[in-house]
Amino acid sequence: MKLKPLVINFTLLLCSILFVFLVFEILFRVFYPQSVYSITYAPWGWTHVPNSKVTYYKETPVFNLDIRKRPHPIPINYNSKGLREFNYDYKKGTNVFRILVLGDSFAEDMGSFFENLHAKWLERKLNSLGYPYRIEVINAGHYAFDNANEYMLFLMEGKKYSPDIDIVMYTGDTVSPDYAVFENGRLL
């Protein structure tokens, strides 16, 4: 007969623990929302899910309960090819000069609204200079990419855009060769 109170107490303990976790989950979702990433596997490692939408919150190192000081949510839309970009056709139009930007999260520029992306700013600036052709700057940056991922993406997808110039935004955190290696045509 001593087993029944033990089972009841254990069940109450478990329910109490689950309730506390539920309360913390709700508090974190309301006061400190986390970014959700939209990725799927690709031959070059991973890519964004085509035509997906996510909300990005700039990560802050300190828990901030003051709603007025919380990071602004940034809506991110990925095109039909999984890029944070307009839906450019692979076939380049006549009288078009193309620049392909590869890189990691600095190139993707997740912390900025679309109109403020480095690639879009460069595109607007170059098109305002009066060149006799239209300039398209295609943003193929992706967070957490290193040089091996970027190279594979260029070989399998980027070349299809027929870029006239390729820009690789290189940051110091991709220097380590231990992250990903390109050997014999494969990403390891």
Secondary structure, 3 states (H helix, E strand, C coil): CCHHHHHHHHHHHHHHHHHHHHHHHHHHHHHCCCCCCCEEEECCEEEECCCCEEEECCCCCCCCCCHHHCCCCEEEECCCCCCCCCCCCCCCCCCEEEEEEEECHHHHCCCCCHHHCHHHHHHHHHHCCCCCCEEEEEECCCCCCCHHHHHHHHHHCHHHHCCCEEEEECCHHHCCCCCCCEECCEEC
